C-alpha cells in the first residue's frame, strides 16, 4: 500500500511525540525545581492546577519533529537528535508562557493560561527556568557538537526575543518600513524555526555548510508562515482560525500586509484611519481591510509567502540530503505554511 504524504506527516509527528514525551518530562523534572516544575507540568498539560496528573498534552510538536529530522539529514538517527528536540521545545514554551502574559491571553489550548492560575511573576520565572533548562539539556548531551548546538540555540533565542521586542515597539510607532517589518518577522518567527531545522544536525556533528542550509530552509519557512498568519489575521475564516475576521486590524497590529500597504503610494485614507488613536468601528475595520487590499498589501503578502517557500525548497535542493528526508522536510513545510485564508 502506498503511503500518502499526509500519512507520512502524521507518522512523523506521532513518532516525534512518542520519542519526546518521556525525555521532555525528564528534563523538566531534572532541571526545574518543584515550584517551577509544577507550573511547567500545568503549562504542558501534564497536570491540573493542583498537580494532579492529566491525560492531555497540547501542541503539535512541529519544532521538535524538525529537530529529529535534521539529525537524520546529517545521517544520524532520530534518537541522537532527542536533546536538540527537547531543547527547542523548551525554548518554544518559554516564549509561549511569556507571550500569554504580554498579550493578556486568558486561555491556551482550551485551558486557563499559567499566569492566570499561578500568577504573573511565577509564570515569568517558569519561562525563565525553561530557557535555562534548554541550555543545560544541550550542554549535558553526548552529541559531537553539543556546545556549538547550545550556542546556536541561544543565538536563535536572542533573535526571537529581539523580534518580539521590535514587534512590541512597532505598536507605538507610525514610521515602520517594510524592511523593518520583515526583519522583525524573521527574528520573531524564523529564527527558532530555522534553529529547529538545523539543531539536530549540528548536534550530531554535521558540517557547517549543511547546518547553514537547513537553518536557511527553516527561516524561509518561518517567514512564509508569518506572512500567512498575518493574512489570516485580516481575512481568515473564523471557523478555521478561531478569531474574528479582521482581528489584527482591531488590535492595530503592524502586520506585514498592513505595512506593505502603508508603504505604498496614495494611502492617505488608510494612514489616517489606521493610525488615529480612536478605536476602529466594525465599519472602519472593513474599510481598512479593503484599503489594505486595494493598496496591494494582500497580493504582496501572498506573493512573498510563495517566494519564501520557493527559497526554502532551493535550500533543501542544494543540501545534498537523502531524498526521503528531503521529502519529509517539504511535507513539514507544507503543513506549517499550508493554511487557508
N, C-alpha and C positions, 0 to 999 in steps of 0.2 A: 504493500500500500504506500502510495506517495505521501510524503509529509509536506503539508502546506506551510507557507511562511507563518501564518497565524499560529499553527500548532507548534512550530519551532520556537516562535517567540514566547508563547505561553510556557513551553517546556523550559526555556532558558530562565524565565522569571521564577518559575517554580523551583528549579534547581538552585538558583541563587538564594531563594528564601530558605530552602531546607538546609543549605550549607551554612547560611549566615546566622540563623536564629540562635543556635547554641553559642557560637563564637561571640556574637554581639551581647548576649546576656552575660557571658563570662567576662567580657571586657567591662561592662557596667559594674558588675559585682567586684571586679578586681581593682579598678582604678577610681571608682567613686565611693565616697563614704556612705554610711547608712542613710543619712538625710537626703543627700543629693541623689543617691541611688533610688530612693523611694519616689522622688519626683520624676526621675528618668523612667522608672518602671511604669508609672502612670502615663507619661507622655507617649511612650512606645505602645501603650495599650496592653501591657502585660499584667497590670494590676489596677484595681479601682482606687479611689481616693483614700481608702482605709488600708490599702496594702494587700487586699485580698486578690488572689490570682484570678485573672480573667482569660477568656479564650480568644480575645480579639487582638489583632495586630494590624494597624493601618499602614497604608503606603504601598506602593508598587515595587519599591526597591530597585528602581531603574539604575541608579548610580552604582550601587554595589554589583549589580549584574554586569555592568560595563567594566568594572574593575576586574572581575573574574575573567571576562572575555579578553581583556587586554593582556592578562598573564598568558592566556592561550595563544594570543597573537605573537608572543615572544617565544613560542614553542615550550612554554612551561605548562603546568597543569592548573586547572581552576583552583584546586586546593591550595596551591602555592600562592595564589592571589588573595586568599581569605583575609590576611591582615590589612591589605590595601582596601578591600571591600568594606571591612568593619570600620576602618579609619574614615573613609569617605562618608559612610552613613552616619557616623558620629558627628562629623562636621556639619553635614546637611541638617541634622536635627538640632544642633546648636543654633543654626540660623533660623530654624522654624520656631524654636522657643522664643528667640529674641524678636522675630518678625511679628509673632502674635501680640507681643507687648506693644511694639511700635505702632502696629495697625489697630490696636484696640480690639482684636478679634476675640469673641467670647466662645467660639466653637471651632473645633478642628476634627474632621473625620467623624462628625456626629457626636462628639463628646465635648464637655467643657474644657477649655484650654487650661494648661497647667497654671498659668499665672492667676486665673480666676479661682482656682481651687486652693493653691498653696501660698499665693501672694506674689506680688511683682518682684520684690528683692530676691525671694527664694528661687523663682523661675529664672531670673537673670543669672544667678550663681550656678544653677543647674546647667544652663547653657555653657557657661564658662568651664564647668567641670567636664562637659562632653568634649569640648575642643582640646583641652589639655590631655584628656584620655586618648584622643585620636593620635596625638603625637607619641604618647607612650606606647601605644599598640605597635606603631611602626618601628620605633627605636628598639623594642623588645623582639621584633620579628627576626626570623632566621634568613631572610632574603639576602641575596648578594649585595644589594644596594639599598639596605634599609635606611641608612642615614640620608642618602640622597633623596629617597622617596619621602622621608619626613620633611625635608627642606622644601620639596616641590609642593607637598600638601599645604604647608604653612604659607608658602608664597601665594598659592591659589586662594587660601582663606583670607589673606590680607587683601588681595584684589577684590574678593567678594565683599568684604567689609567696606572697602573704598567705593565700590559701586553702589552699595546700599547708602552710604553717606552722601554720595553725589545725588542719588535719587531723592533723598530727603531734602537736600539743599535746593534741588530744582523746584520744589514746591513753593519756594519763596522767591524764585527768580522769573523774570519775564524775558530774559535775553538769551534763551537756550538756542544754540545752533545744532544742526543735525549731527555734526561730528562729535559734539559733546555727548549727545544722547546715545549715539552708537557706542562710544567708549564706555559710558556708564552701563549700558546693557551687556556689553561684552564682559565687563568686570563682574557685574552683579549676577549674571546668569551663566555666561560662557566659561568663566574661569574654573569653577568647580566641576562642571560637566567635562571640560577638557582634561582636567586632572583625573577624573574618574576613568576616562578612556585610555589613559596612559600610565596610571599609577601601578597597576599590576605588572605591566611590562617592565617598568623601571625597577620595581622591587625584585624581580627575578633576574635582573642584570642585562636587559636588552640594550643594544647600542643606542646612543643618543639620537641618531637620525630617526630610528623607528619611534622612540618615545616622543620626539617632536612632531612627527606626522600624526600619530594617534591623538596627541593633545590638540593639534590644529583641527583635526576632524571633529573632536568634541566641542571645541569652541565655536566652530561654524554651526554645528547642530544646535548648540545652546542659543546662539543669536537668532537662528531661524525659529526656534521655539518661542523666544521672547517676542519676535515680530508677530507670530501667530497669536500668542497670548494677548498682545496689545490689540490686534484686530478683533479678537473675541470680546475684549473689554468694552468695545464700542458697538459692534454689530453681531455679537454672538447670540445664539438661541438660548434663552433662559433654561429651557428643558435640558440642554446639554451642559451648559456652564454652571448652572446653579446660581447665576447672578442675573440681575435685571439687565436688559439691553441698555447700553449707554452707561453702565455702572462707573466706568473710569472717567467718563465726562462729568458725571455728578460730583465726583471727588476732585475734579480739576487736575487730573494727573497729566504730567508732561510725557505722554507715551510717544512712541516712535511715529505712528501715523499723524498724531496731532502736531508734533514738532515739524515733521516734513511739510505739513500744510501751512503752519505758521511761518515757515521759512520761505514759502512760495511767494510769488508776486501777487499783488492785488488781493490781500487777505485782511483788509482793514476791518470789515464787519466781523470776521472771525476773531481777530485780536481783541476788538472792543468788547465782544460778547464773552469770550472765554477768559480774558484776563481781568475783567472787572471784579471787584470784591463781593458784590451781591450774589446770593445763591442763584443757581440756574433753575428756572421753572421747567416742567416737563416739556413745554413747547420750546423753550430755549435749548434743552438737551437735543431734541430732534433737529432743531435748526443748526446747532453746532455740528452734529453728525453729518448733515447734508453739506455744510460748508467745508468740512474736512475732506469729504469725498470729492466735491467739486474742485478743490484746490489740488487734488491728486494724491492726498495722503494715503487713501486706501489702496489705490493701484500701486503706488511706490512701495508700500509695505509688503504687498503680495509679491511683487516682482523681486524685492530684496530678499524675502524669505526663500524664494526659488533660487536666487543666486547663491545664497549661503548653503543651501542643500547641495547644489552642484559643486561648490568649492569643497564641501566635506567629502563628496564622492571622489573628487580628484585626489584628495589627500590619501584616501584609502587605496586608490588605484596605484599610487606611487609608493606605497609602503612595502609591497612585496610579501604581504602576509598570505596565509593559506586561503584558498577560495571559500572554504566552508566558514572560516572565522570572519572573513570579509562580508559574506552574505549575512551572517548574524549581526554584525555591526550595522549594516544597512537596514536590516529589519528593525533593530532597536531605534535607529534614527527615524524611520518611518512611523514607529509607534510614538516617539516623543513629539514629532512635528505634526503628524497627520491628524490634526484636529479640524473640525468643520466650523465654518462661520458663514 
